[in-house]
Amino acid sequence: MMEETHHIGLKIGSLFDGIGVFPLVGSRYGIIPTWVSEIEKAPVSITKRHFSHMLHLEDITKIDGGEIPPVHVITFGSPCQNL
């Protein structure tokens, strides 16, 4: 059986977030969801409902990394494209 660990104080940022799976899992282990980037309306509404305290950065092409809160972990979902 795996020992459950809590990473208190770590912060997570999520790019191409989708419905917020990375922030959800992180929050279950004490990681603080800090900001998110997503442009699709339906996923954004889901993430805002579950994580209203997160900074929603929207379009990744308009983000200046030097102007957003620093995080310890950056996650990203593969863009949903039929490639």
Buried (B, 14 or more C-beta within 10 A) or exposed (E): EEEEEEBEEBBBBBBBBBBBEBBBEBBEEEBBBBBBBBBEEEBBEBBBEBBEEBEBBEEBEEBEEEEBEEBEBBBBBEEEEEE
